[in-house]
Amino acid sequence: MPYLQRLVVFTVLGVACFTARANQVADPWAHLPYQLGQGLNFPEQGLDVGGYLSLQYVDLKQVEPVFSVHDLSLFVNKRFGTRWNLFTEMEIGDSLSVTDEGQVSHNPEFDVERLYADYRVSPAVTLRFGKFLTPVGRWNLIHADPLVWTVSRPLTTTAAFARHASGAMIYGTVPAAGHDFDYWAFVDDTAQLDPHQRNETAFDTPGSTITVTNSFNHAAGGRFLYHVSEDHVSVGASYVYYEMDNPREDKNLFGLDFYWNSHFVELSGEAVYRFTSNWNDYDERGGFIQAVVPVPHHFYLIGRHERYSATVLSANPTINTFCITYRPRPPVSFKLEYRSGSNNDLVAPDGWLGSLTVLF
């Protein structure tokens, strides 16, 4: 990704030049007391550094069991005055894998997951430029392993659209009928700004053998989210019109999502419906519903049911996911998941998954 690599280099050099003020203060790199999950904060520099680690174990049908360092991500957030903010998430994926037979493989994949600059126009309007997470549904905007409940992610949140976009976005929060209304609107030019992203696969879940890509060539769309009863209830909708890279086709995608949280249960769900460019028929659609029930001693029981349909699949898979998650502290999660279904061998085969994730 030549453009982004150059931008990363210039960003690091710029931060170094901007923060070289050692003669002005006694200790320009003094940081606030560290708390797990909050990263390191350097007030004099306007700089925050954090990230997360994800260790994963996969034992699925017709797949050799493997333990891997699944993700190692670094977050760097730099503030310039009161309006400008620069953020990057750099990730090394699958850097180390060990099979049950003791075979070790090193195949690290470096990726710039996010790299953008924000300009705060007003409390209700912020402009963003760079590479960011596509604002479709709730899951894709959360995305980091320590912040989601299960080891695997639903097909609905990854198969029908590109997980990343490169271009410009405007977003913010405005009051509406006594509640908060969040909005996002973006334009994308991945073909020119991030051609490496064309390698993104659609079915990004452990055990998938379908290698269809779903990257944008060009795209435009947005999302809104309406909050009811503070943050306990929210409903959202998304729309994206885009040209795929391979095959070179135009698509119209609609999405709906909801979230409801009480002391006894958390319910959430998403659905997507993708039309071909002539609007005659859909070529992908799917949805899931997920329930999370807290139990004593920081344990949570999670159940999810999903159904998906795609033209590249001869039959529509149905997937049931059951997971128990232990969070001794909010930034730390131990997850044990069992997945089963029908017509799902190619995209999300049956079996066990486990992970340890730490937000630091």
C-alpha positions as a Python dict, from the first residue, in 0.01 Angstrom:
ca = {
    (1, 'M'): (0, 0, 0),
    (2, 'P'): (240, 271, -121),
    (3, 'Y'): (30, 574, -33),
    (4, 'L'): (-43, 465, 323),
    (5, 'Q'): (314, 356, 389),
    (6, 'R'): (441, 697, 288),
    (7, 'L'): (177, 861, 503),
    (8, 'V'): (278, 649, 804),
    (9, 'V'): (642, 755, 762),
    (10, 'F'): (552, 1124, 727),
    (11, 'T'): (317, 1093, 1025),
    (12, 'V'): (588, 951, 1252),
    (13, 'L'): (837, 1218, 1143),
    (14, 'G'): (577, 1489, 1192),
    (15, 'V'): (491, 1370, 1542),
    (16, 'A'): (860, 1360, 1632),
    (17, 'C'): (918, 1716, 1510),
    (18, 'F'): (605, 1849, 1671),
    (19, 'T'): (681, 1696, 2010),
    (20, 'A'): (1049, 1793, 2037),
    (21, 'R'): (1008, 2036, 2328),
    (22, 'A'): (1246, 1894, 2588),
    (23, 'N'): (1397, 2235, 2671),
    (24, 'Q'): (1060, 2394, 2749),
    (25, 'V'): (943, 2165, 3030),
    (26, 'A'): (1113, 1960, 3296),
    (27, 'D'): (985, 1628, 3164),
    (28, 'P'): (798, 1659, 2835),
    (29, 'W'): (733, 1283, 2824),
    (30, 'A'): (577, 1248, 3169),
    (31, 'H'): (267, 1031, 3145),
    (32, 'L'): (-40, 984, 3358),
    (33, 'P'): (-57, 673, 3582),
    (34, 'Y'): (-111, 370, 3359),
    (35, 'Q'): (-436, 174, 3379),
    (36, 'L'): (-486, -149, 3185),
    (37, 'G'): (-708, -86, 2887),
    (38, 'Q'): (-656, 291, 2891),
    (39, 'G'): (-317, 303, 2718),
    (40, 'L'): (-39, 548, 2800),
    (41, 'N'): (-134, 916, 2800),
    (42, 'F'): (131, 1187, 2759),
    (43, 'P'): (-44, 1518, 2838),
    (44, 'E'): (243, 1745, 2730),
    (45, 'Q'): (258, 1573, 2393),
    (46, 'G'): (-116, 1534, 2339),
    (47, 'L'): (-36, 1171, 2268),
    (48, 'D'): (-207, 842, 2358),
    (49, 'V'): (-59, 498, 2287),
    (50, 'G'): (-243, 168, 2334),
    (51, 'G'): (-348, -146, 2152),
    (52, 'Y'): (-452, -505, 2205),
    (53, 'L'): (-328, -863, 2185),
    (54, 'S'): (-537, -1160, 2072),
    (55, 'L'): (-430, -1524, 2120),
    (56, 'Q'): (-655, -1777, 1949),
    (57, 'Y'): (-712, -2152, 1945),
    (58, 'V'): (-911, -2311, 1662),
    (59, 'D'): (-1029, -2674, 1647),
    (60, 'L'): (-1285, -2706, 1368),
    (61, 'K'): (-1430, -2979, 1152),
    (62, 'Q'): (-1185, -3089, 879),
    (63, 'V'): (-933, -2826, 998),
    (64, 'E'): (-613, -2909, 1184),
    (65, 'P'): (-621, -2763, 1539),
    (66, 'V'): (-394, -2462, 1569),
    (67, 'F'): (-290, -2205, 1830),
    (68, 'S'): (-191, -1863, 1700),
    (69, 'V'): (-95, -1511, 1792),
    (70, 'H'): (-394, -1390, 1596),
    (71, 'D'): (-357, -1011, 1628),
    (72, 'L'): (-114, -764, 1777),
    (73, 'S'): (-241, -412, 1725),
    (74, 'L'): (-95, -75, 1818),
    (75, 'F'): (-308, 241, 1851),
    (76, 'V'): (-144, 584, 1828),
    (77, 'N'): (-356, 894, 1880),
    (78, 'K'): (-206, 1243, 1849),
    (79, 'R'): (-389, 1570, 1919),
    (80, 'F'): (-288, 1895, 1748),
    (81, 'G'): (-455, 2183, 1929),
    (82, 'T'): (-829, 2164, 1990),
    (83, 'R'): (-943, 2075, 1639),
    (84, 'W'): (-701, 1834, 1471),
    (85, 'N'): (-653, 1470, 1568),
    (86, 'L'): (-441, 1201, 1401),
    (87, 'F'): (-506, 832, 1463),
    (88, 'T'): (-354, 510, 1335),
    (89, 'E'): (-404, 143, 1409),
    (90, 'M'): (-119, -79, 1290),
    (91, 'E'): (-163, -455, 1311),
    (92, 'I'): (47, -769, 1278),
    (93, 'G'): (-178, -1066, 1211),
    (94, 'D'): (-108, -1440, 1248),
    (95, 'S'): (257, -1378, 1336),
    (96, 'L'): (298, -1721, 1499),
    (97, 'S'): (102, -2046, 1463),
    (98, 'V'): (155, -2380, 1634),
    (99, 'T'): (-36, -2698, 1543),
    (100, 'D'): (-123, -2984, 1778),
    (101, 'E'): (166, -3179, 1625),
    (102, 'G'): (410, -2905, 1719),
    (103, 'Q'): (461, -2759, 1373),
    (104, 'V'): (549, -2391, 1397),
    (105, 'S'): (490, -2137, 1122),
    (106, 'H'): (583, -1771, 1101),
    (107, 'N'): (373, -1581, 852),
    (108, 'P'): (325, -1229, 987),
    (109, 'E'): (100, -995, 791),
    (110, 'F'): (149, -625, 858),
    (111, 'D'): (-146, -403, 787),
    (112, 'V'): (-248, -46, 852),
    (113, 'E'): (-602, -108, 974),
    (114, 'R'): (-683, 259, 1018),
    (115, 'L'): (-500, 581, 941),
    (116, 'Y'): (-693, 906, 941),
    (117, 'A'): (-697, 1271, 1042),
    (118, 'D'): (-1002, 1427, 1211),
    (119, 'Y'): (-1090, 1796, 1201),
    (120, 'R'): (-1353, 1908, 1452),
    (121, 'V'): (-1562, 2177, 1286),
    (122, 'S'): (-1813, 2204, 1571),
    (123, 'P'): (-1949, 1986, 1852),
    (124, 'A'): (-2189, 1830, 1599),
    (125, 'V'): (-1962, 1806, 1292),
    (126, 'T'): (-1626, 1633, 1244),
    (127, 'L'): (-1446, 1574, 913),
    (128, 'R'): (-1232, 1263, 866),
    (129, 'F'): (-975, 1195, 593),
    (130, 'G'): (-788, 867, 538),
    (131, 'K'): (-857, 498, 593),
    (132, 'F'): (-1134, 410, 839),
    (133, 'L'): (-1384, 137, 928),
    (134, 'T'): (-1684, 130, 695),
    (135, 'P'): (-1987, 265, 887),
    (136, 'V'): (-2225, -25, 825),
    (137, 'G'): (-2388, -183, 1129),
    (138, 'R'): (-2267, -184, 1486),
    (139, 'W'): (-2020, -472, 1489),
    (140, 'N'): (-1786, -341, 1221),
    (141, 'L'): (-1734, -11, 1403),
    (142, 'I'): (-1645, -194, 1728),
    (143, 'H'): (-1443, -468, 1553),
    (144, 'A'): (-1149, -514, 1801),
    (145, 'D'): (-1136, -862, 1959),
    (146, 'P'): (-1137, -746, 2326),
    (147, 'L'): (-1451, -537, 2267),
    (148, 'V'): (-1675, -807, 2118),
    (149, 'W'): (-1830, -1102, 2301),
    (150, 'T'): (-1738, -1398, 2080),
    (151, 'V'): (-1427, -1536, 1912),
    (152, 'S'): (-1581, -1538, 1564),
    (153, 'R'): (-1774, -1259, 1398),
    (154, 'P'): (-2103, -1308, 1210),
    (155, 'L'): (-2096, -1340, 830),
    (156, 'T'): (-2348, -1057, 816),
    (157, 'T'): (-2085, -814, 944),
    (158, 'T'): (-1815, -895, 690),
    (159, 'A'): (-1930, -1076, 375),
    (160, 'A'): (-2144, -828, 182),
    (161, 'F'): (-1929, -514, 205),
    (162, 'A'): (-1569, -403, 254),
    (163, 'R'): (-1470, -368, 619),
    (164, 'H'): (-1250, -65, 540),
    (165, 'A'): (-1291, 245, 328),
    (166, 'S'): (-1038, 506, 219),
    (167, 'G'): (-1152, 857, 145),
    (168, 'A'): (-1344, 1123, 336),
    (169, 'M'): (-1622, 1115, 594),
    (170, 'I'): (-1835, 1357, 792),
    (171, 'Y'): (-1986, 1241, 1119),
    (172, 'G'): (-2124, 1369, 1446),
    (173, 'T'): (-2406, 1367, 1699),
    (174, 'V'): (-2706, 1600, 1707),
    (175, 'P'): (-3008, 1614, 1941),
    (176, 'A'): (-3335, 1484, 1803),
    (177, 'A'): (-3664, 1472, 1997),
    (178, 'G'): (-3481, 1471, 2327),
    (179, 'H'): (-3240, 1192, 2227),
    (180, 'D'): (-2905, 1164, 2050),
    (181, 'F'): (-2889, 1106, 1676),
    (182, 'D'): (-2551, 985, 1539),
    (183, 'Y'): (-2475, 1012, 1168),
    (184, 'W'): (-2195, 913, 928),
    (185, 'A'): (-2163, 992, 555),
    (186, 'F'): (-1861, 894, 347),
    (187, 'V'): (-1710, 868, 1),
    (188, 'D'): (-1447, 610, -87),
    (189, 'D'): (-1174, 574, -349),
    (190, 'T'): (-995, 258, -241),
    (191, 'A'): (-876, 187, -596),
    (192, 'Q'): (-648, 492, -586),
    (193, 'L'): (-580, 544, -216),
    (194, 'D'): (-533, 188, -89),
    (195, 'P'): (-501, -66, -373),
    (196, 'H'): (-361, -329, -135),
    (197, 'Q'): (-703, -346, 32),
    (198, 'R'): (-833, -526, -276),
    (199, 'N'): (-703, -847, -117),
    (200, 'E'): (-963, -830, 163),
    (201, 'T'): (-1165, -1152, 174),
    (202, 'A'): (-1540, -1156, 223),
    (203, 'F'): (-1579, -1455, 456),
    (204, 'D'): (-1329, -1356, 725),
    (205, 'T'): (-1398, -1620, 990),
    (206, 'P'): (-1187, -1912, 1117),
    (207, 'G'): (-1212, -2219, 895),
    (208, 'S'): (-1357, -2044, 588),
    (209, 'T'): (-1233, -2178, 254),
    (210, 'I'): (-1418, -1928, 32),
    (211, 'T'): (-1169, -1674, -102),
    (212, 'V'): (-1409, -1429, -265),
    (213, 'T'): (-1297, -1068, -222),
    (214, 'N'): (-1536, -788, -130),
    (215, 'S'): (-1325, -473, -147),
    (216, 'F'): (-1454, -141, -275),
    (217, 'N'): (-1332, 17, -594),
    (218, 'H'): (-1539, 329, -528),
    (219, 'A'): (-1820, 379, -279),
    (220, 'A'): (-2051, 631, -115),
    (221, 'G'): (-2295, 587, 167),
    (222, 'G'): (-2372, 644, 530),
    (223, 'R'): (-2535, 533, 849),
    (224, 'F'): (-2749, 681, 1124),
    (225, 'L'): (-2809, 563, 1479),
    (226, 'Y'): (-3091, 682, 1704),
    (227, 'H'): (-3047, 643, 2079),
    (228, 'V'): (-3350, 583, 2299),
    (229, 'S'): (-3340, 571, 2678),
    (230, 'E'): (-2983, 702, 2690),
    (231, 'D'): (-2754, 422, 2566),
    (232, 'H'): (-2976, 129, 2667),
    (233, 'V'): (-3164, 115, 2336),
    (234, 'S'): (-3055, 214, 1987),
    (235, 'V'): (-3167, 148, 1631),
    (236, 'G'): (-2962, 211, 1319),
    (237, 'A'): (-2975, 193, 941),
    (238, 'S'): (-2707, 195, 671),
    (239, 'Y'): (-2688, 235, 295),
    (240, 'V'): (-2390, 202, 60),
    (241, 'Y'): (-2370, 227, -316),
    (242, 'Y'): (-2042, 89, -441),
    (243, 'E'): (-1847, -57, -728),
    (244, 'M'): (-1678, -384, -642),
    (245, 'D'): (-1323, -447, -755),
    (246, 'N'): (-1366, -814, -846),
    (247, 'P'): (-1598, -876, -1015),
    (248, 'R'): (-1634, -518, -1143),
    (249, 'E'): (-2000, -465, -1053),
    (250, 'D'): (-2217, -199, -893),
    (251, 'K'): (-2405, -288, -574),
    (252, 'N'): (-2668, -133, -347),
    (253, 'L'): (-2654, -244, 13),
    (254, 'F'): (-2904, -173, 291),
    (255, 'G'): (-2848, -257, 655),
    (256, 'L'): (-3045, -247, 981),
    (257, 'D'): (-2923, -297, 1336),
    (258, 'F'): (-3053, -272, 1691),
    (259, 'Y'): (-2918, -288, 2046),
    (260, 'W'): (-3100, -328, 2378),
    (261, 'N'): (-2933, -358, 2716),
    (262, 'S'): (-3074, -420, 3064),
    (263, 'H'): (-2932, -555, 3389),
    (264, 'F'): (-3037, -909, 3294),
    (265, 'V'): (-2970, -941, 2920),
    (266, 'E'): (-2818, -766, 2621),
    (267, 'L'): (-2982, -819, 2283),
    (268, 'S'): (-2840, -708, 1949),
    (269, 'G'): (-2879, -792, 1585),
    (270, 'E'): (-2796, -687, 1233),
    (271, 'A'): (-2933, -756, 886),
    (272, 'V'): (-2801, -671, 539),
    (273, 'Y'): (-2967, -689, 199),
    (274, 'R'): (-2761, -635, -117),
    (275, 'F'): (-2909, -571, -460),
    (276, 'T'): (-2743, -588, -799),
    (277, 'S'): (-2709, -259, -985),
    (278, 'N'): (-3031, -305, -1186),
    (279, 'W'): (-3236, -355, -865),
    (280, 'N'): (-3392, -671, -1008),
    (281, 'D'): (-3289, -909, -735),
    (282, 'Y'): (-3068, -950, -431),
    (283, 'D'): (-2736, -1134, -454),
    (284, 'E'): (-2662, -1146, -79),
    (285, 'R'): (-2869, -1114, 234),
    (286, 'G'): (-2838, -1226, 594),
    (287, 'G'): (-2895, -1147, 954),
    (288, 'F'): (-2823, -1251, 1309),
    (289, 'I'): (-2957, -1202, 1658),
    (290, 'Q'): (-2736, -1232, 1967),
    (291, 'A'): (-2813, -1250, 2339),
    (292, 'V'): (-2567, -1192, 2623),
    (293, 'V'): (-2661, -1294, 2978),
    (294, 'P'): (-2436, -1193, 3270),
    (295, 'V'): (-2387, -1454, 3541),
    (296, 'P'): (-2198, -1423, 3873),
    (297, 'H'): (-1821, -1379, 3904),
    (298, 'H'): (-1768, -1187, 3577),
    (299, 'F'): (-1892, -1465, 3348),
    (300, 'Y'): (-2122, -1409, 3049),
    (301, 'L'): (-2323, -1657, 2842),
    (302, 'I'): (-2364, -1570, 2476),
    (303, 'G'): (-2590, -1726, 2215),
    (304, 'R'): (-2619, -1623, 1850),
    (305, 'H'): (-2827, -1745, 1559),
    (306, 'E'): (-2745, -1643, 1201),
    (307, 'R'): (-2867, -1721, 854),
    (308, 'Y'): (-2694, -1605, 536),
    (309, 'S'): (-2754, -1630, 162),
    (310, 'A'): (-2505, -1559, -117),
    (311, 'T'): (-2486, -1645, -484),
    (312, 'V'): (-2138, -1796, -438),
    (313, 'L'): (-2290, -2058, -203),
    (314, 'S'): (-2497, -2349, -333),
    (315, 'A'): (-2700, -2363, -9),
    (316, 'N'): (-2785, -2107, 258),
    (317, 'P'): (-2582, -2163, 577),
    (318, 'T'): (-2738, -2145, 920),
    (319, 'I'): (-2497, -2097, 1210),
    (320, 'N'): (-2556, -2130, 1584),
    (321, 'T'): (-2288, -1999, 1817),
    (322, 'F'): (-2261, -2060, 2192),
    (323, 'C'): (-1990, -1891, 2395),
    (324, 'I'): (-1889, -1840, 2756),
    (325, 'T'): (-1679, -1532, 2821),
    (326, 'Y'): (-1491, -1449, 3140),
    (327, 'R'): (-1393, -1087, 3199),
    (328, 'P'): (-1208, -1060, 3532),
    (329, 'R'): (-1144, -699, 3433),
    (330, 'P'): (-1309, -512, 3144),
    (331, 'P'): (-991, -505, 2927),
    (332, 'V'): (-927, -883, 2964),
    (333, 'S'): (-1142, -1157, 2809),
    (334, 'F'): (-1119, -1536, 2807),
    (335, 'K'): (-1359, -1687, 2552),
    (336, 'L'): (-1461, -2045, 2478),
    (337, 'E'): (-1698, -2090, 2185),
    (338, 'Y'): (-1874, -2379, 2015),
    (339, 'R'): (-2015, -2329, 1666),
    (340, 'S'): (-2249, -2558, 1472),
    (341, 'G'): (-2494, -2530, 1189),
    (342, 'S'): (-2610, -2656, 852),
    (343, 'N'): (-2466, -2590, 504),
    (344, 'N'): (-2186, -2403, 679),
    (345, 'D'): (-1877, -2616, 608),
    (346, 'L'): (-1730, -2375, 352),
    (347, 'V'): (-1781, -2050, 542),
    (348, 'A'): (-1798, -2129, 917),
    (349, 'P'): (-1741, -2500, 992),
    (350, 'D'): (-1852, -2664, 1317),
    (351, 'G'): (-1610, -2686, 1607),
    (352, 'W'): (-1444, -2515, 1900),
    (353, 'L'): (-1275, -2177, 1921),
    (354, 'G'): (-1102, -2012, 2215),
    (355, 'S'): (-918, -1688, 2275),
    (356, 'L'): (-744, -1468, 2524),
    (357, 'T'): (-766, -1098, 2442),
    (358, 'V'): (-610, -809, 2628),
    (359, 'L'): (-669, -439, 2565),
    (360, 'F'): (-364, -251, 2692),
}
